[in-house]
Amino acid sequence: MVVEITSGVILATDIPAGNVQDSKGAAQLVTKAAECSGQNVDYMLGDTAYGGTKTRSEVKALGVEVVAKVPQRPMPFCPASRRILSEMRTKYKAPKISPGQEKSET
């Protein structure tokens, strides 16, 4: 679900199957929210399910910054995950923003 944080208006929603990861389809929801609202989406706030590399890359390609913690536990199916997660924790720091605060142009 994508919600406009100051008004609480729901801009986009999806109900995936129970065996689908939360982050799957995040980029499509961001696109749908932008289309429905007629506004640019600057940030996507999420929990650690949205903090992985794939989701960040897909959403960043849309020009949207992901604000989510990086997953803390290494994924058991990826032998290099400890190194990758360590690098992500160093690289991605969530900006401190308040509702209604505009994205700074840097």
VEXDREN-2710 file (C-alpha; in Angstrom, 1 decimal):
% VEXDREN-2710
k/r/px/py/pz
1/MET/0.0/0.0/0.0
2/VAL/1.3/3.5/-0.8
3/VAL/-0.1/6.3/1.4
4/GLU/0.5/10.0/1.2
5/ILE/2.0/10.7/4.6
6/THR/0.5/14.1/5.5
7/SER/-3.1/13.3/4.5
8/GLY/-3.2/9.5/4.9
9/VAL/-4.8/9.1/1.5
10/ILE/-4.2/5.7/-0.1
11/LEU/-2.6/6.2/-3.5
12/ALA/-2.0/2.6/-4.5
13/THR/-2.5/-0.9/-3.1
14/ASP/-1.9/-4.5/-4.0
15/ILE/-2.8/-7.8/-2.4
16/PRO/-0.3/-10.4/-3.3
17/ALA/-0.5/-14.1/-2.6
18/GLY/0.6/-15.1/0.9
19/ASN/3.8/-16.8/-0.4
20/VAL/5.0/-13.7/-2.2
21/GLN/7.7/-11.4/-0.6
22/ASP/6.4/-8.0/0.6
23/SER/8.9/-6.1/-1.5
24/LYS/7.9/-7.8/-4.8
25/GLY/6.1/-5.2/-6.9
26/ALA/7.2/-2.2/-4.9
27/ALA/8.4/-0.3/-8.0
28/GLN/5.1/-0.9/-9.7
29/LEU/3.2/0.4/-6.6
30/VAL/5.4/3.6/-6.6
31/THR/4.7/4.1/-10.3
32/LYS/0.9/3.6/-9.8
33/ALA/0.9/6.0/-6.9
34/ALA/2.6/8.7/-9.0
35/GLU/0.1/8.2/-11.8
36/CYS/-2.9/8.2/-9.5
37/SER/-1.8/11.3/-7.6
38/GLY/-0.3/13.2/-10.6
39/GLN/2.7/14.0/-8.4
40/ASN/6.3/12.9/-8.2
41/VAL/7.2/10.4/-5.5
42/ASP/10.4/11.4/-3.8
43/TYR/10.7/8.8/-1.0
44/MET/9.4/5.3/-0.3
45/LEU/9.3/4.4/3.4
46/GLY/9.3/0.8/4.3
47/ASP/10.4/-1.8/6.8
48/THR/13.4/-4.2/6.3
49/ALA/11.4/-6.2/3.7
50/TYR/12.0/-3.2/1.4
51/GLY/15.6/-2.6/2.4
52/GLY/17.2/-5.2/0.1
53/THR/19.4/-4.4/-2.9
54/LYS/17.0/-5.5/-5.6
55/THR/14.1/-3.4/-4.3
56/ARG/16.4/-0.4/-3.8
57/SER/17.7/-0.7/-7.3
58/GLU/14.3/-1.0/-8.9
59/VAL/12.8/1.9/-7.0
60/LYS/16.0/4.1/-7.5
61/ALA/15.6/3.6/-11.2
62/LEU/12.3/5.5/-10.9
63/GLY/14.1/8.4/-9.2
64/VAL/12.7/7.5/-5.8
65/GLU/14.8/7.1/-2.6
66/VAL/14.1/4.1/-0.4
67/VAL/14.1/4.8/3.3
68/ALA/14.2/1.4/4.9
69/LYS/16.6/-0.5/7.2
70/VAL/18.8/-3.0/5.6
71/PRO/17.9/-6.6/6.6
72/GLN/20.0/-7.6/9.6
73/ARG/20.3/-11.3/9.0
74/PRO/22.2/-12.8/6.1
75/MET/20.1/-14.7/3.7
76/PRO/20.9/-18.4/4.0
77/PHE/20.8/-19.0/0.2
78/CYS/23.5/-16.4/-0.6
79/PRO/27.0/-17.2/0.6
80/ALA/28.2/-13.6/0.1
81/SER/25.3/-12.1/2.0
82/ARG/27.3/-11.2/5.1
83/ARG/29.7/-9.0/3.0
84/ILE/26.9/-7.6/0.9
85/LEU/24.7/-6.6/3.9
86/SER/27.7/-5.1/5.6
87/GLU/28.4/-2.9/2.5
88/MET/24.7/-2.0/2.3
89/ARG/24.6/-0.9/6.0
90/THR/27.6/1.4/5.3
91/LYS/26.3/2.8/2.0
92/TYR/22.6/3.3/2.7
93/LYS/21.7/5.7/5.5
94/ALA/18.1/6.8/5.9
95/PRO/17.7/10.6/5.7
96/LYS/16.1/12.3/8.6
97/ILE/12.9/13.8/7.2
98/SER/9.7/15.1/8.6
99/PRO/6.2/14.7/7.0
100/GLY/5.9/17.5/4.5
101/GLN/9.6/18.2/4.3
102/GLU/10.7/18.5/0.6
103/LYS/13.4/16.3/-0.9
104/SER/16.6/18.4/-1.1
105/GLU/18.2/18.9/-4.5
106/THR/21.8/17.7/-4.4
END
